[in-house]
Amino acid sequence: MDSDHSPPINSAWAGVAHNERVGNRAGTAITAMLACAALAAGCASVAGRAAPSGSIVADTIRESTVSLVDPGFVRGGDDGAIDRLAATAVADVEAFWRRHYPEVFGQPWRELAGGFVSVDTADPRAEAPPCTDSAALITGNAYYCPAEDVVVWDRAALLPVLAERYGAPAVTMVLAHEMGHAVQHRAGVTGARQPTIVIEAMADCYAGAFLRWVADGSAEHLRLSPAQLDPTLRALVTFRDPVGTDDRDAGAHGGAFDRVSAFLDGYAAGAATCARITADNREFTQRAFTSADDLERGGNLPLPELLPAMARDLGDYFTEVLRDAGTGWSPPPVEAVDAAPGCLAGAQGAVAFCPGEGVRVWPEGMVADIHAGVGDYGTGVLLASRYALGVLHATGRPVAGPDAQRAVLCLAGAYTGSLLRPRRDFTVSPGDLDEAVQVLLGYDYPARDAHGGVIGAGFERVATFREGVLGGAGACGLG
C-alpha cells in the first residue's frame, strides 16, 4: 500500500524486465510459461532439484486420471510416470482443440508438426531441445516454439515438482497454456500484433477453458474435481511476474491477479471468450513502483501504519458510495485489540466487525503471519471485507448467509478496484492485488459472514472479489 506522495523514481527502476526467450537460439522466438532465462534470480519459479516423492506423484496422477496414454509419441521421453501424465494431458488438450478450434476459428485443427519433446535437464549429456542451445537453459520450464511447432517440457525440475506441490492438474494447466500458444500461432495471433502480456493472458484463458472441459467430464483421460482447482490456481500464482514489473514491459506475463483472472474467464466462458482478448478490451492491474519510498518498502506498510490509513480511506470510499445511493451512515471505528475478537461467538476470526463496536483487529497470530508472509494487502483484504460487513449492517442488509458472504467479498473487491484508479491519497502498491489473490486462495476469513458461514472454494472467492474489482459497488448490489 502507498499512502503518500513521494517523488517518482527514475524510470530505469520502474520494473524488472523479462526476457521471453528462454535460452533460445538467436532469432528463434519461444513462448514460455516462465519468462526468465534459466530461472534467473528474481523469477518466480517452482523448479527444484530434490527428488519429488514418488508416492505423492503417483497418488495425484491416480486421482486426476481415468486412464493414461502410451507416451511413445513424445520425443526424448523416458516412459516414466511424469511423461505418461504429460502425454495424457496433451492428448486430451489436442482432443479439446480438434473439437473447439473449428467452432472458434472456423478452420480445422492442425496437429503440431514438431510434436512434443520431454527433456531431462538434470542430465548434463542431454541433447539441446528444439529452438535452444542447451538443455540446461530450459531448467524448470515448458515452452512452445512456433518455428518448429513444438511443445517442450522439463520432466526433471518442473513437471514433477508441480505434481508434488500442487497436484497433477497443475501439470495439465501448464501444458494446456503452452498448447494455447500453438492455438495462437495457428490463428495468426503473435507478439507482433499484441503485447506479450495479452498473449499470455489469452493462453492462461485457454488453459482455463480446457480445464473446465475436463471438470465437466468431457475429457477421455483426465478428470478434475472442484477441490483440485484451488491448488492448480496456486501453482499459476507462482508464475506471476516479479513485483514492480510494468504491464508495458516487453516480456511482462502478468501478475497473479491478471493471470488467475484470465484463467477464470476461460473456465467460466470458454475458448471463444479467450480468442477475443486484446490490448483494447483487457485491463491489467500490475504496475511499476512510482515512488522511491514505496520501492524501498517493497510496497508494504507496517501494520501500525496500515490500520489507521486504510480505515480513513475505507470510510471515505463507502461514505461516498452510500451517499450516491441516497443513504447516510456513520463509518465504524477500526481499532487494534489485545485478543481475538469475541463478538458473535468469535466466528469471524482475528479481524471482525462487531455491531456497536466497529471493526476489531487482533494484530497477532494469523494477522501477523499474513502481513509478514504475504504482504500488507493480505491484511488489507481481511480489513476491507470486515468493513464491508459493517456496511451491510448499517444499511439493513443481511449479515449472514450466502448473499452476505458474496457481498462482503464483492464490496472488498469494489473498494480495491477504486484504489487502482485513485481519487484519494491512499492507493495500492505493486503486488497488492497478488497478495489479495494469495489470501483468498489460502484462507476463508475474508468471505465469512457474521456467524462464520463462508464461501468454501478459493477460486469462487477470487471470482467474487474480482466482480467487485471490475464492476464496482454496483456489481455488489450497492450504489
C-alpha positions as semicolon CSV with decimal commas, in nm:
position;residue;x (nm);y (nm);z (nm)
1;M;0,000;0,000;0,000
2;D;0,107;0,357;-0,059
3;S;-0,036;0,648;0,135
4;D;0,194;0,933;0,049
5;H;0,310;1,138;-0,247
6;S;0,681;1,063;-0,254
7;P;0,889;1,177;-0,552
8;P;0,866;0,944;-0,851
9;I;1,154;0,706;-0,901
10;N;1,375;0,706;-1,206
11;S;1,203;0,521;-1,488
12;A;1,503;0,292;-1,526
13;W;1,399;0,128;-1,199
14;A;1,029;0,115;-1,275
15;G;1,012;-0,258;-1,333
16;V;1,201;-0,582;-1,370
17;A;1,246;-0,652;-1,738
18;H;1,175;-1,006;-1,854
19;N;1,318;-1,198;-2,142
20;E;1,056;-1,413;-2,308
21;R;1,321;-1,608;-2,497
22;V;1,431;-1,893;-2,272
23;G;1,785;-1,988;-2,371
24;N;1,680;-1,983;-2,735
25;R;1,886;-1,976;-3,050
26;A;1,931;-1,628;-3,188
27;G;1,626;-1,515;-3,381
28;T;1,406;-1,803;-3,266
29;A;1,108;-1,694;-3,057
30;I;1,000;-1,916;-2,771
31;T;0,685;-1,862;-2,570
32;A;0,742;-1,999;-2,222
33;M;0,535;-2,034;-1,907
34;L;0,824;-1,887;-1,712
35;A;0,981;-1,578;-1,860
36;C;1,333;-1,594;-1,722
37;A;1,636;-1,750;-1,879
38;A;1,748;-2,048;-1,673
39;L;1,535;-1,932;-1,381
40;A;1,748;-1,627;-1,311
41;A;1,727;-1,459;-0,973
42;G;1,400;-1,272;-0,930
43;C;1,199;-1,511;-1,145
44;A;0,904;-1,680;-0,977
45;S;0,976;-2,048;-1,005
46;V;0,869;-2,388;-0,887
47;A;1,180;-2,562;-1,009
48;G;1,377;-2,782;-0,775
49;R;1,643;-3,050;-0,773
50;A;1,531;-3,255;-0,476
51;A;1,368;-3,576;-0,599
52;P;0,991;-3,547;-0,558
53;S;0,810;-3,814;-0,361
54;G;0,720;-4,096;-0,596
55;S;0,421;-4,195;-0,384
56;I;0,278;-3,841;-0,378
57;V;0,319;-3,807;-0,754
58;A;0,166;-4,149;-0,814
59;D;-0,130;-4,066;-0,588
60;T;-0,209;-3,736;-0,759
61;I;-0,180;-3,893;-1,104
62;R;-0,420;-4,169;-0,999
63;E;-0,667;-3,913;-0,857
64;S;-0,653;-3,697;-1,171
65;T;-0,682;-3,955;-1,450
66;V;-0,925;-4,217;-1,568
67;S;-0,659;-4,374;-1,786
68;L;-0,309;-4,296;-1,911
69;V;-0,191;-4,295;-2,271
70;D;0,125;-4,453;-2,408
71;P;0,387;-4,175;-2,423
72;G;0,564;-4,330;-2,723
73;F;0,478;-4,027;-2,939
74;V;0,679;-3,799;-2,707
75;R;1,035;-3,749;-2,829
76;G;1,308;-3,786;-2,569
77;G;1,079;-3,934;-2,308
78;D;1,171;-4,196;-2,051
79;D;0,834;-4,374;-2,030
80;G;0,814;-4,271;-1,664
81;A;0,512;-4,155;-1,465
82;I;0,567;-3,785;-1,539
83;D;0,593;-3,833;-1,915
84;R;0,287;-4,057;-1,906
85;L;0,095;-3,782;-1,729
86;A;0,224;-3,518;-1,973
87;A;0,139;-3,734;-2,273
88;T;-0,209;-3,795;-2,136
89;A;-0,259;-3,423;-2,078
90;V;-0,153;-3,314;-2,427
91;A;-0,360;-3,595;-2,584
92;D;-0,672;-3,459;-2,415
93;V;-0,577;-3,099;-2,497
94;E;-0,546;-3,189;-2,864
95;A;-0,885;-3,362;-2,847
96;F;-1,029;-3,044;-2,699
97;W;-0,892;-2,832;-2,981
98;R;-0,996;-3,077;-3,252
99;R;-1,349;-3,013;-3,133
100;H;-1,337;-2,646;-3,038
101;Y;-1,090;-2,486;-3,279
102;P;-1,333;-2,516;-3,573
103;E;-1,611;-2,367;-3,359
104;V;-1,400;-2,067;-3,257
105;F;-1,190;-2,005;-3,568
106;G;-1,385;-2,169;-3,849
107;Q;-1,092;-2,388;-3,956
108;P;-0,991;-2,746;-3,875
109;W;-0,731;-2,805;-3,608
110;R;-0,382;-2,891;-3,733
111;E;-0,174;-3,130;-3,524
112;L;0,165;-2,999;-3,408
113;A;0,418;-3,064;-3,684
114;G;0,703;-3,083;-3,433
115;G;0,503;-3,278;-3,179
116;F;0,612;-3,296;-2,817
117;V;0,953;-3,321;-2,653
118;S;1,045;-3,423;-2,298
119;V;1,381;-3,309;-2,160
120;D;1,578;-3,435;-1,861
121;T;1,753;-3,114;-1,759
122;A;1,930;-3,299;-1,477
123;D;2,129;-3,495;-1,733
124;P;2,440;-3,300;-1,838
125;R;2,456;-3,514;-2,152
126;A;2,101;-3,432;-2,263
127;E;2,069;-3,306;-2,618
128;A;1,967;-2,945;-2,676
129;P;1,587;-2,925;-2,710
130;P;1,427;-2,769;-3,017
131;C;1,492;-2,398;-3,064
132;T;1,754;-2,384;-2,785
133;D;2,127;-2,431;-2,745
134;S;2,131;-2,637;-2,425
135;A;1,902;-2,850;-2,213
136;A;2,027;-2,673;-1,900
137;L;1,894;-2,341;-2,031
138;I;1,534;-2,459;-2,006
139;T;1,559;-2,587;-1,649
140;G;1,225;-2,550;-1,474
141;N;1,044;-2,454;-1,792
142;A;0,793;-2,558;-2,052
143;Y;0,758;-2,373;-2,380
144;Y;0,612;-2,362;-2,727
145;C;0,838;-2,281;-3,023
146;P;0,646;-2,169;-3,332
147;A;0,950;-2,209;-3,559
148;E;0,930;-2,585;-3,514
149;D;0,566;-2,603;-3,399
150;V;0,665;-2,800;-3,092
151;V;0,586;-2,807;-2,719
152;V;0,876;-2,891;-2,487
153;W;0,879;-2,960;-2,113
154;D;1,134;-3,025;-1,840
155;R;1,049;-3,361;-1,683
156;A;1,320;-3,329;-1,415
157;A;1,281;-2,988;-1,249
158;L;0,936;-2,861;-1,350
159;L;0,661;-3,115;-1,401
160;P;0,739;-3,347;-1,108
161;V;0,777;-3,052;-0,872
162;L;0,442;-2,913;-0,985
163;A;0,278;-3,251;-0,941
164;E;0,415;-3,298;-0,591
165;R;0,345;-2,946;-0,465
166;Y;0,016;-2,867;-0,638
167;G;-0,116;-3,188;-0,791
168;A;-0,130;-3,337;-1,137
169;P;-0,383;-3,078;-1,265
170;A;-0,109;-2,814;-1,227
171;V;0,096;-3,008;-1,482
172;T;-0,206;-3,017;-1,712
173;M;-0,258;-2,643;-1,668
174;V;0,099;-2,564;-1,773
175;L;0,081;-2,785;-2,082
176;A;-0,263;-2,651;-2,176
177;H;-0,116;-2,300;-2,152
178;E;0,166;-2,392;-2,390
179;M;-0,082;-2,553;-2,628
180;G;-0,269;-2,224;-2,611
181;H;0,033;-2,062;-2,776
182;A;0,009;-2,322;-3,053
183;V;-0,353;-2,216;-3,097
184;Q;-0,243;-1,854;-3,128
185;H;0,018;-1,947;-3,388
186;R;-0,248;-2,118;-3,599
187;A;-0,486;-1,825;-3,559
188;G;-0,221;-1,568;-3,653
189;V;-0,210;-1,406;-3,310
190;T;0,152;-1,314;-3,241
191;G;0,360;-1,082;-3,028
192;A;0,391;-0,855;-3,328
193;R;0,017;-0,788;-3,312
194;Q;-0,040;-0,791;-2,937
195;P;0,179;-0,719;-2,631
196;T;0,329;-1,021;-2,458
197;I;0,105;-0,974;-2,155
198;V;-0,202;-1,011;-2,380
199;I;-0,058;-1,321;-2,546
200;E;-0,001;-1,476;-2,203
201;A;-0,345;-1,380;-2,074
202;M;-0,501;-1,547;-2,376
203;A;-0,301;-1,866;-2,315
204;D;-0,399;-1,865;-1,946
205;C;-0,760;-1,824;-2,056
206;Y;-0,735;-2,117;-2,298
207;A;-0,594;-2,328;-2,014
208;G;-0,897;-2,236;-1,804
209;A;-1,136;-2,327;-2,086
210;F;-0,970;-2,666;-2,123
211;L;-0,973;-2,745;-1,751
212;R;-1,343;-2,657;-1,735
213;W;-1,397;-2,913;-2,014
214;V;-1,211;-3,165;-1,801
215;A;-1,408;-3,070;-1,488
216;D;-1,734;-3,119;-1,681
217;G;-1,631;-3,477;-1,755
218;S;-1,574;-3,430;-2,129
219;A;-1,210;-3,542;-2,141
220;E;-1,134;-3,904;-2,225
221;H;-0,843;-3,949;-1,986
222;L;-0,826;-3,663;-1,734
223;R;-1,055;-3,567;-1,452
224;L;-1,068;-3,262;-1,225
225;S;-1,261;-3,215;-0,903
226;P;-1,351;-2,872;-0,759
227;A;-1,115;-2,939;-0,469
228;Q;-0,823;-2,967;-0,713
229;L;-0,883;-2,629;-0,872
230;D;-0,753;-2,419;-0,582
231;P;-0,404;-2,579;-0,573
232;T;-0,393;-2,550;-0,952
233;L;-0,451;-2,176;-0,924
234;R;-0,188;-2,154;-0,650
235;A;0,051;-2,311;-0,899
236;L;-0,043;-2,047;-1,156
237;V;0,030;-1,775;-0,898
238;T;0,391;-1,897;-0,878
239;F;0,436;-1,797;-1,242
240;R;0,348;-1,433;-1,179
241;D;0,588;-1,156;-1,276
242;P;0,816;-1,014;-1,006
243;V;0,660;-0,731;-0,804
244;G;0,721;-0,400;-0,976
245;T;0,704;-0,528;-1,333
246;D;0,522;-0,279;-1,552
247;D;0,246;-0,429;-1,765
248;R;0,401;-0,244;-2,060
249;D;0,733;-0,427;-2,027
250;A;0,812;-0,620;-2,343
251;G;0,827;-0,955;-2,161
252;A;0,554;-0,900;-1,900
253;H;0,340;-1,210;-1,844
254;G;0,109;-1,070;-1,576
255;G;0,072;-1,059;-1,202
256;A;-0,119;-1,318;-1,001
257;F;-0,447;-1,126;-1,023
258;D;-0,416;-1,084;-1,401
259;R;-0,319;-1,444;-1,468
260;V;-0,578;-1,601;-1,238
261;S;-0,841;-1,365;-1,381
262;A;-0,765;-1,477;-1,735
263;F;-0,779;-1,843;-1,633
264;L;-1,114;-1,791;-1,461
265;D;-1,255;-1,614;-1,766
266;G;-1,178;-1,920;-1,975
267;Y;-1,307;-2,153;-1,706
268;A;-1,637;-1,963;-1,687
269;A;-1,698;-1,869;-2,050
270;G;-1,496;-2,096;-2,278
271;A;-1,242;-2,063;-2,556
272;A;-1,438;-1,816;-2,771
273;T;-1,409;-1,558;-2,494
274;C;-1,034;-1,614;-2,479
275;A;-0,996;-1,561;-2,854
276;R;-1,147;-1,213;-2,818
277;I;-0,889;-1,086;-2,567
278;T;-0,695;-0,785;-2,696
279;A;-0,498;-0,495;-2,553
280;D;-0,802;-0,275;-2,621
281;N;-1,051;-0,474;-2,415
282;R;-0,832;-0,608;-2,134
283;E;-0,726;-0,408;-1,830
284;F;-0,416;-0,528;-1,649
285;T;-0,355;-0,441;-1,287
286;Q;0,016;-0,500;-1,245
287;R;0,223;-0,187;-1,232
288;A;0,568;-0,047;-1,164
289;F;0,666;0,136;-0,848
290;T;0,603;0,509;-0,879
291;S;0,771;0,636;-0,564
292;A;1,112;0,576;-0,414
293;D;0,967;0,526;-0,067
294;D;0,722;0,262;-0,186
295;L;1,001;0,080;-0,370
296;E;1,219;0,083;-0,059
297;R;0,932;-0,065;0,145
298;G;0,863;-0,328;-0,118
299;G;0,512;-0,186;-0,144
300;N;0,429;-0,272;0,218
301;L;0,325;-0,051;0,507
302;P;0,389;-0,169;0,864
303;L;0,067;-0,285;1,027
304;P;0,050;0,006;1,278
305;E;0,060;0,247;0,981
306;L;-0,173;0,046;0,759
307;L;-0,467;0,026;1,001
308;P;-0,535;0,399;1,052
309;A;-0,455;0,494;0,693
310;M;-0,678;0,225;0,544
311;A;-0,955;0,286;0,799
312;R;-0,980;0,651;0,691
313;D;-0,982;0,557;0,326
314;L;-1,242;0,283;0,369
315;G;-1,462;0,536;0,548
316;D;-1,421;0,790;0,269
317;Y;-1,493;0,535;-0,004
318;F;-1,805;0,380;0,148
319;T;-1,940;0,716;0,263
320;E;-1,929;0,832;-0,099
321;V;-2,086;0,508;-0,226
322;L;-2,370;0,526;0,025
323;R;-2,423;0,898;-0,036
324;D;-2,462;0,828;-0,406
325;A;-2,716;0,558;-0,315
326;G;-2,907;0,805;-0,101
327;T;-2,806;0,651;0,231
328;G;-2,623;0,813;0,518
329;W;-2,418;0,636;0,781
330;S;-2,150;0,672;1,046
331;P;-1,831;0,490;0,948
332;P;-1,737;0,227;1,207
333;P;-1,412;0,276;1,400
334;V;-1,123;0,040;1,334
335;E;-0,919;-0,048;1,641
336;A;-0,644;-0,292;1,732
337;V;-0,727;-0,513;2,032
338;D;-0,514;-0,735;2,253
339;A;-0,707;-1,060;2,198
340;A;-0,911;-1,227;1,927
341;P;-1,248;-1,050;1,892
342;G;-1,512;-1,244;2,083
343;C;-1,825;-1,082;1,943
344;L;-2,073;-1,307;1,764
345;A;-1,900;-1,610;1,920
346;G;-1,570;-1,519;1,756
347;A;-1,690;-1,666;1,427
348;Q;-1,513;-1,415;1,202
349;G;-1,158;-1,474;1,319
350;A;-0,887;-1,229;1,417
351;V;-1,042;-0,939;1,222
352;A;-1,412;-0,890;1,293
353;F;-1,697;-0,644;1,260
354;C;-1,869;-0,622;1,595
355;P;-2,208;-0,441;1,595
356;G;-2,198;-0,139;1,822
357;E;-1,819;-0,152;1,847
358;G;-1,678;-0,135;1,495
359;V;-1,403;-0,336;1,329
360;R;-1,169;-0,506;1,573
361;V;-0,823;-0,627;1,467
362;W;-0,607;-0,861;1,673
363;P;-0,264;-0,792;1,521
364;E;-0,103;-1,115;1,641
365;G;-0,113;-1,475;1,522
366;M;-0,276;-1,516;1,182
367;V;-0,282;-1,143;1,100
368;A;0,087;-1,105;1,179
369;D;0,169;-1,415;0,973
370;I;-0,024;-1,289;0,671
371;H;0,118;-0,938;0,699
372;A;0,474;-1,065;0,716
373;G;0,444;-1,366;0,487
374;V;0,207;-1,243;0,216
375;G;0,215;-0,864;0,239
376;D;0,021;-0,568;0,368
377;Y;-0,275;-0,607;0,135
378;G;-0,318;-0,962;0,254
379;T;-0,414;-0,791;0,578
380;G;-0,591;-0,523;0,378
381;V;-0,837;-0,761;0,216
382;L;-0,927;-0,900;0,558
383;L;-0,989;-0,549;0,686
384;A;-1,186;-0,442;0,377
385;S;-1,417;-0,743;0,399
386;R;-1,495;-0,682;0,767
387;Y;-1,557;-0,315;0,695
388;A;-1,791;-0,426;0,417
389;L;-1,980;-0,636;0,672
390;G;-2,025;-0,317;0,870
391;V;-2,169;-0,154;0,556
392;L;-2,422;-0,436;0,521
393;H;-2,519;-0,396;0,887
394;A;-2,556;-0,018;0,859
395;T;-2,779;-0,042;0,552
396;G;-3,006;-0,311;0,692
397;R;-2,887;-0,583;0,458
398;P;-2,841;-0,944;0,572
399;V;-2,511;-1,004;0,752
400;A;-2,534;-1,383;0,739
401;G;-2,600;-1,635;0,465
402;P;-2,472;-1,684;0,109
403;D;-2,575;-1,336;-0,006
404;A;-2,380;-1,175;0,277
405;Q;-2,075;-1,391;0,210
406;R;-2,069;-1,284;-0,151
407;A;-2,144;-0,921;-0,071
408;V;-1,855;-0,876;0,170
409;L;-1,608;-1,019;-0,080
410;C;-1,754;-0,825;-0,371
411;L;-1,751;-0,498;-0,176
412;A;-1,394;-0,562;-0,065
413;G;-1,315;-0,602;-0,433
414;A;-1,504;-0,284;-0,524
415;Y;-1,302;-0,089;-0,271
416;T;-0,981;-0,244;-0,404
417;G;-1,081;-0,153;-0,758
418;S;-1,122;0,209;-0,652
419;L;-0,757;0,206;-0,544
420;L;-0,649;0,114;-0,895
421;R;-0,790;0,447;-1,017
422;P;-0,732;0,654;-0,704
423;R;-0,901;0,983;-0,638
424;R;-0,785;0,978;-0,277
425;D;-0,439;0,984;-0,119
426;F;-0,442;0,612;-0,046
427;T;-0,363;0,367;-0,327
428;V;-0,245;0,015;-0,400
429;S;0,122;-0,061;-0,450
430;P;0,268;-0,310;-0,698
431;G;0,188;-0,661;-0,581
432;D;-0,110;-0,570;-0,363
433;L;-0,370;-0,746;-0,577
434;D;-0,143;-1,050;-0,596
435;E;-0,142;-1,053;-0,215
436;A;-0,521;-1,042;-0,215
437;V;-0,537;-1,342;-0,450
438;Q;-0,297;-1,541;-0,232
439;V;-0,507;-1,476;0,079
440;L;-0,835;-1,552;-0,098
441;L;-0,700;-1,883;-0,227
442;G;-0,545;-1,979;0,105
443;Y;-0,789;-1,850;0,369
444;D;-1,167;-1,832;0,402
445;Y;-1,171;-1,546;0,657
446;P;-1,240;-1,267;0,403
447;A;-1,556;-1,447;0,289
448;R;-1,701;-1,517;0,634
449;D;-2,037;-1,375;0,727
450;A;-2,120;-1,256;1,079
451;H;-2,183;-1,611;1,202
452;G;-1,886;-1,778;1,034
453;G;-2,062;-1,907;0,723
454;V;-1,829;-1,897;0,428
455;I;-1,768;-1,945;0,057
456;G;-1,559;-2,259;0,080
457;A;-1,376;-2,271;-0,254
458;G;-1,085;-2,035;-0,307
459;F;-1,150;-1,998;-0,680
460;E;-1,506;-1,886;-0,604
461;R;-1,375;-1,635;-0,350
462;V;-1,136;-1,490;-0,608
463;A;-1,410;-1,475;-0,873
464;T;-1,648;-1,294;-0,637
465;F;-1,381;-1,047;-0,525
466;R;-1,295;-0,985;-0,890
467;E;-1,658;-0,897;-0,969
468;G;-1,624;-0,604;-0,734
469;V;-1,279;-0,501;-0,862
470;L;-1,411;-0,480;-1,218
471;G;-1,770;-0,373;-1,159
472;G;-1,756;-0,153;-0,852
473;A;-2,009;-0,138;-0,572
474;G;-2,297;-0,150;-0,818
475;A;-2,194;-0,504;-0,913
476;C;-2,236;-0,596;-0,546
477;G;-2,590;-0,459;-0,521
478;L;-2,485;-0,135;-0,353
479;G;-2,499;0,202;-0,520
